Amino acid sequence: MNKGKAGYRLAALLGLAVFLLAGVLARQITARCGMKADLTENQLYRLSDETRQLVSSLDTDVRITVLNAEAEYPLLPGNLLAEYAPLSSHISITFCDPYTDPLTVRGYSEKGYDVALNDIVFEARGRICVVALEELYELSADGESVTAIKAEQKITSAIYQTAVAAERKVLFTDGHGEQPSASLMALLEENGCSSAYAALSVLGLEDDTDMLVICAPKQDFMPDEIDAVGKYLETGGRAMVFLGPEADSMSNLGDFLGEWGVEIGSGIVHEPRLNVGANEVNVAATYISHPINAYFSNNRYYVIMPSGVPLAQRFISLGQMKTMQVLSSSVDAWAQGTLEWERESGPFVLAMTSERTSAVGGEPGRLITLGSGQMYGDDLMQTPSVANRAFLMQCMSWLLDDETLISIPAKEMGDPYLPVTAGEVRAFSALLTVGIALAWLCVGLVVTLRRRNL
């Protein structure tokens, strides 16, 4: 009996030892080999391919300092930060408790940076970028709940701004009713661009301007303003022009765009089939073969262009100028003509590029014209399941000749919004009402025939 009890005890101890050893080994393997699984609904802890490519290609050391003890820092951003270090030997992450190491905080303050508990400080190439904890989240309108996570967007953007991005200056025209959205400004900031407003009739265009943005003006430009924009583009400047429904009444702006091969139509594009939200003016644009659209060849994203202005391509090539279509409507689209009884039929160009080579050499002037003044709205730019944010980033990349620009959308906490066009709704309805009934009918016929042959 005693020998039997001793054997049971020894077996139990050995079993416990094996269990503990297995746990330790599992922990070590997970820590060393990264064997983790992100089971969250929207992959909150998984870094995007864009982040992985950017970080793995770093050739500059990036020092990341988290101003809190590691055990006290919030779990989600802490775990996400840990995913960056294995991607590159140039990434170093340090947790610094400001209460036990006040000299670090004082050092940043002496450099002119106001830092606080839970801030993340990024340092590379003599640049410093500070990201506050609240910037990692997107809150509801009442500010009481988190609706989306922007942690990867902010962290990767900070790495890009300090270690990769070239400093660029973007000017927004002002004085014609332009209203750029906060999301459009944020996209520029995330890619290392400093932005400012410029009244062309007063200040003109500065020589160091990297890109000019015209955001759906409601009043026409003066001739001297048009001249300033023309001279800027002729000397290798880059410009992005958004047009609203008022554009067809702006003769000066229209004549200028016409010289660059862009003709502004009248009315608003209605899309009976390729629309979202059961609204014909919420056009889901069709991609045309263009370098800007190469990114979307393997991604099922729609660019939504509300209240789109119909454009037309005046010429493909003329002298030193060449144009290319980027987005278009379907053949089913229509737009109201100049007269009340007129109705123009599609397809319409919704976005196009123009490029003019210089006769004396140097960089070519580039222009992209987009027929919607609402496509850069905060609602569309912050919806990860539509392509507006990524598309505008690709437009910027083409304009600036920079393939390293980033566009990482926030990750929603709940189910992401999936845009479905009206044509797809009709197809699904036909499948449910007719397709399934026909399938059951076929099954019934097969069963009946088999029983008759038995």
C-alpha positions in Angstrom: 0.0 0.0 0.0 2.8 2.4 1.0 4.7 1.6 -2.1 1.6 2.2 -4.2 0.9 5.6 -2.6 4.5 6.6 -3.1 4.3 5.7 -6.8 1.1 7.8 -7.2 2.8 10.8 -5.5 5.9 10.5 -7.7 3.7 10.3 -10.8 1.7 13.3 -9.7 4.9 15.3 -9.1 6.3 14.3 -12.4 3.1 15.2 -14.2 3.1 18.7 -12.5 6.8 19.2 -13.4 6.1 18.3 -17.0 3.1 20.7 -17.1 5.1 23.6 -15.6 8.0 22.8 -18.0 5.6 22.8 -21.0 4.2 26.2 -19.9 7.7 27.7 -19.6 8.7 26.3 -23.0 5.6 27.6 -24.6 6.2 31.0 -23.2 9.8 31.0 -24.4 8.8 29.8 -27.9 6.1 32.5 -28.1 8.5 35.2 -27.0 11.3 34.1 -29.3 9.4 33.0 -32.4 6.4 35.3 -32.2 3.9 32.5 -32.2 0.9 34.6 -31.4 -2.7 34.7 -32.8 -4.8 37.9 -33.0 -8.3 36.7 -32.4 -9.9 40.2 -32.2 -12.7 40.9 -34.7 -10.8 43.4 -36.8 -7.2 42.3 -36.2 -6.5 45.1 -33.8 -3.0 43.7 -33.0 -2.0 42.8 -36.5 0.3 45.3 -38.3 -0.6 46.0 -41.9 1.6 45.0 -44.8 2.3 48.7 -45.4 3.7 49.1 -41.9 5.8 45.9 -42.2 7.3 47.0 -45.5 8.1 50.5 -44.2 9.7 49.3 -40.9 11.6 46.4 -42.4 13.2 48.8 -45.0 14.5 51.3 -42.4 18.1 52.3 -42.7 18.0 54.8 -39.8 17.9 54.1 -36.1 14.5 55.0 -34.5 14.4 55.4 -30.8 10.9 55.0 -29.2 10.4 56.1 -25.6 7.2 55.4 -23.8 6.7 57.7 -20.8 5.4 55.2 -18.3 6.4 52.0 -16.7 5.8 49.0 -18.9 3.5 47.3 -16.4 1.4 50.4 -16.1 1.1 51.3 -19.8 -2.3 50.4 -21.5 -2.4 46.9 -22.9 -3.5 47.5 -26.5 -0.9 50.1 -27.6 1.8 48.3 -25.5 1.2 45.0 -27.3 1.0 46.8 -30.7 4.3 48.6 -30.0 5.9 45.2 -29.3 5.1 44.0 -32.8 7.4 46.7 -34.3 10.7 45.8 -32.7 11.1 42.3 -34.4 10.6 43.9 -37.8 13.8 45.9 -37.8 17.1 46.1 -35.8 16.8 49.9 -36.2 13.8 50.0 -33.9 14.5 50.3 -30.1 11.7 50.7 -27.5 12.3 51.9 -24.0 9.7 52.4 -21.2 10.6 55.3 -18.9 8.6 56.2 -15.8 8.6 60.0 -15.6 8.1 59.8 -11.8 11.3 57.8 -11.2 13.3 59.4 -14.1 12.2 63.1 -14.3 15.4 64.0 -16.1 14.2 62.4 -19.3 11.0 64.5 -19.2 13.0 67.6 -18.4 15.3 66.9 -21.4 12.4 66.9 -23.8 11.0 70.1 -22.2 14.3 71.8 -22.7 14.1 70.9 -26.4 10.7 72.6 -26.6 8.5 69.5 -26.4 5.6 69.4 -23.9 5.4 65.8 -22.9 3.1 64.0 -20.4 2.5 60.6 -18.8 1.7 57.9 -21.5 3.1 59.9 -24.4 5.2 58.1 -26.9 8.3 60.0 -28.2 9.9 59.1 -31.5 13.5 60.2 -32.3 15.4 59.8 -35.6 17.7 61.9 -37.8 17.6 64.7 -35.2 13.8 64.9 -35.5 11.4 64.3 -32.6 7.7 63.5 -32.8 5.4 63.1 -29.8 2.2 61.1 -29.9 -0.2 61.4 -26.9 -2.2 58.4 -25.7 -5.6 59.9 -26.6 -4.4 60.3 -30.3 -4.3 56.5 -30.5 -8.1 56.2 -30.2 -11.1 57.6 -32.0 -13.9 58.5 -29.7 -17.7 58.7 -30.2 -19.4 62.0 -30.6 -20.2 62.2 -26.8 -16.6 61.2 -26.0 -17.6 58.3 -23.8 -16.7 55.3 -25.9 -13.9 54.2 -28.3 -15.2 53.7 -31.8 -11.9 52.9 -33.6 -8.2 52.3 -32.9 -5.7 54.7 -34.6 -2.6 53.3 -32.8 -0.9 51.8 -35.9 -1.8 54.8 -38.0 -0.2 57.2 -35.5 2.8 55.0 -34.6 3.8 54.2 -38.2 3.2 57.8 -39.2 5.6 59.0 -36.5 8.3 56.6 -37.6 7.8 57.7 -41.2 7.9 61.4 -40.3 11.1 61.1 -38.2 13.1 58.5 -40.2 11.9 58.6 -43.8 9.8 61.6 -44.9 11.3 64.5 -46.7 10.0 67.8 -45.5 7.4 69.2 -47.9 5.3 72.3 -48.0 1.7 72.1 -49.2 -0.3 75.3 -49.8 -4.1 75.4 -49.8 -5.7 78.2 -51.8 -8.0 80.5 -49.8 -10.6 83.2 -50.4 -12.9 81.3 -52.7 -15.0 79.3 -50.2 -12.6 76.4 -50.0 -13.1 74.0 -47.1 -10.5 71.3 -46.7 -11.4 68.6 -44.2 -9.5 67.7 -41.1 -8.9 64.2 -42.5 -7.3 65.6 -45.6 -5.0 67.8 -43.6 -4.2 64.9 -41.3 -3.2 62.7 -44.3 -0.7 65.3 -45.3 0.6 65.7 -41.8 1.1 61.9 -41.5 3.3 62.0 -44.6 5.6 64.8 -43.3 3.9 67.7 -45.1 3.5 71.1 -43.5 0.4 72.8 -44.7 -0.6 76.5 -44.9 -3.3 78.7 -46.5 -2.4 81.1 -49.3 -4.4 84.0 -50.8 -2.9 83.9 -54.3 -4.0 87.5 -55.1 -2.1 88.8 -52.1 0.8 86.5 -51.4 1.2 84.6 -54.6 2.9 81.2 -54.7 6.2 80.7 -52.9 9.0 79.0 -54.8 9.5 76.3 -52.2 5.9 75.0 -52.5 5.9 71.3 -53.2 2.1 70.9 -53.9 -0.8 73.2 -54.3 -4.3 72.1 -53.3 -7.6 73.7 -54.5 -10.5 72.4 -52.5 -13.8 72.8 -54.3 -14.0 76.6 -54.6 -17.4 78.3 -54.7 -16.2 81.5 -56.4 -14.1 81.9 -59.5 -10.4 82.7 -59.4 -9.2 86.1 -60.6 -7.0 86.3 -63.7 -3.8 87.1 -61.7 -4.4 84.1 -59.5 -4.8 81.9 -62.5 -1.6 83.3 -63.9 0.2 82.4 -60.6 -1.0 78.8 -60.7 -0.1 78.5 -64.4 3.5 79.8 -63.9 3.9 77.5 -60.9 2.9 74.4 -62.9 5.0 75.4 -66.0 8.1 75.4 -63.7 7.5 71.9 -62.5 4.9 72.5 -59.9 2.3 69.9 -58.7 -1.4 70.7 -58.1 -4.5 68.8 -56.9 -7.9 70.4 -57.8 -11.2 69.3 -56.4 -14.3 70.6 -58.2 -17.8 71.1 -56.7 -21.1 71.6 -58.5 -20.4 75.3 -58.9 -17.3 74.7 -61.1 -19.2 74.9 -64.4 -19.9 78.6 -63.8 -16.3 79.5 -63.2 -15.0 80.7 -66.6 -11.4 81.6 -65.5 -10.8 78.3 -63.7 -12.6 76.4 -66.5 -10.4 78.0 -69.2 -7.3 77.2 -67.3 -8.2 73.6 -66.8 -9.2 73.4 -70.5 -5.6 74.3 -71.4 -4.5 71.3 -69.4 -7.0 69.1 -71.3 -9.8 69.1 -68.7 -13.3 70.1 -69.8 -15.9 70.7 -67.0 -19.4 69.5 -67.7 -22.6 70.8 -66.2 -24.9 69.2 -63.7 -24.2 66.3 -61.2 -23.5 62.7 -62.2 -26.3 60.3 -61.3 -25.3 56.6 -61.2 -28.4 54.3 -61.3 -26.4 51.1 -60.7 -22.9 51.8 -59.2 -24.0 53.9 -56.2 -24.0 53.3 -52.4 -26.6 54.1 -49.8 -29.4 53.9 -52.4 -28.5 57.4 -53.5 -27.7 57.9 -57.2 -25.4 60.8 -56.6 -23.1 58.7 -54.3 -21.2 57.4 -57.2 -18.9 54.4 -56.8 -16.2 55.2 -59.4 -14.7 52.8 -61.9 -11.0 52.5 -62.1 -9.2 53.3 -65.3 -5.7 51.9 -66.2 -3.3 54.4 -64.6 -0.2 54.3 -62.3 -2.3 55.8 -59.5 -4.7 52.8 -59.6 -2.0 50.1 -59.6 -2.5 49.7 -55.8 -6.1 48.8 -56.2 -5.7 46.0 -58.8 -5.8 43.4 -56.0 -8.1 45.3 -53.6 -11.8 45.5 -53.8 -12.3 49.1 -52.7 -14.7 51.7 -54.1 -13.8 55.3 -54.4 -17.0 57.1 -53.5 -17.5 60.5 -55.2 -20.6 62.3 -53.9 -22.2 64.9 -56.1 -19.6 64.3 -58.8 -19.0 66.9 -61.6 -18.9 65.3 -65.1 -15.5 65.9 -66.8 -14.3 65.2 -70.3 -10.8 64.6 -71.7 -10.2 67.2 -74.4 -7.1 65.5 -75.8 -4.8 62.7 -75.0 -1.6 64.4 -76.3 -1.1 67.9 -77.5 2.4 69.4 -77.9 4.2 68.9 -74.6 1.0 68.0 -72.8 -0.5 64.6 -72.2 -3.6 63.6 -70.2 -4.8 60.3 -68.8 -8.2 59.2 -67.3 -8.1 57.9 -63.7 -11.7 57.4 -62.7 -15.0 57.2 -64.6 -18.7 56.5 -64.2 -20.4 53.6 -65.9 -22.3 53.9 -69.2 -25.6 54.0 -67.3 -24.7 57.3 -65.7 -26.4 60.5 -66.7 -26.1 64.2 -65.9 -28.4 67.2 -66.3 -27.5 69.3 -69.4 -27.3 73.1 -69.6 -30.9 73.3 -70.6 -33.6 71.8 -68.3 -34.8 69.3 -70.9 -31.2 68.1 -71.8 -29.8 65.0 -70.3 -26.2 63.9 -71.0 -25.4 60.2 -71.1 -22.3 58.6 -69.6 -19.7 57.4 -69.2 -18.2 60.5 -67.7 -14.6 61.1 -66.6 -14.6 61.7 -62.8 -10.8 62.2 -62.3 -7.9 62.7 -64.7 -4.3 63.7 -64.7 -2.4 66.2 -66.9 1.4 66.4 -67.3 3.4 69.0 -69.2 7.1 68.5 -69.9 9.3 71.5 -69.8 11.0 72.7 -73.0 14.1 73.6 -71.1 14.3 70.4 -69.1 13.6 70.0 -65.4 10.7 68.4 -63.6 7.4 68.2 -65.5 4.4 70.1 -64.2 1.7 67.7 -62.9 -2.0 68.3 -62.3 -4.8 66.0 -61.1 -8.4 67.1 -61.4 -11.0 65.4 -59.3 -14.7 66.0 -60.0 -16.0 65.8 -56.4 -15.7 68.3 -53.6 -17.0 65.9 -51.0 -14.8 62.9 -51.6 -12.3 64.1 -49.0 -15.0 64.5 -46.3 -14.2 63.2 -42.8 -16.9 60.5 -43.0 -15.5 58.9 -46.1 -11.9 59.4 -45.2 -12.4 57.7 -41.9 -14.3 54.7 -43.3 -11.7 52.0 -43.8 -13.9 49.9 -46.2 -14.0 52.6 -48.9 -10.9 53.7 -50.8 -11.1 57.5 -50.6 -8.2 57.9 -48.2 -6.0 55.4 -49.9 -6.8 56.8 -53.3 -5.9 60.4 -52.4 -2.7 59.1 -50.9 -1.9 57.4 -54.2 -2.7 60.7 -56.0 -0.3 62.5 -53.8 2.3 59.8 -54.4 2.0 60.3 -58.2 2.1 64.1 -57.9 5.2 64.1 -55.7 7.0 61.1 -57.3 7.2 59.4 -53.9 6.2 55.8 -53.5 6.9 55.7 -49.8 3.8 57.7 -48.7 1.6 55.9 -46.2 -2.1 55.6 -45.7 -3.2 53.4 -42.8 -6.9 53.7 -41.9 -8.2 53.4 -38.3 -9.5 50.0 -37.2 -13.1 50.1 -36.1 -14.1 48.4 -32.9 -17.4 47.1 -34.3 -18.3 45.6 -37.6 -16.8 47.7 -40.4 -19.2 49.3 -42.9 -19.2 47.4 -46.2 -20.4 49.5 -49.2 -22.6 47.6 -51.5 -23.7 49.1 -54.8 -27.3 49.2 -56.0 -26.4 46.7 -58.8 -25.1 44.2 -56.2 -28.2 44.7 -54.1 -30.4 43.7 -57.1 -28.1 40.7 -57.8 -28.4 39.5 -54.2 -32.2 40.0 -54.3 -32.5 38.0 -57.5 -30.3 35.3 -56.0 -32.5 35.0 -52.8 -35.9 35.3 -54.5 -35.3 33.4 -57.8 -32.0 31.5 -57.5 -32.9 29.6 -54.3 -36.4 28.8 -55.6 -35.0 27.5 -58.8 -32.5 25.4 -56.9 -35.2 23.8 -54.8 -37.2 23.2 -57.9 -34.3 21.4 -59.5 -33.7 19.3 -56.4 -37.4 18.4 -56.5 -37.3 17.3 -60.1 -34.2 15.2 -59.5 -35.8 13.4 -56.6 -39.0 12.9 -58.5 -37.2 11.4 -61.5 -35.1 9.1 -59.3 -38.2 7.8 -57.5 -39.9 7.0 -60.9 -36.9 5.1 -62.0 -36.7 3.0 -58.9 
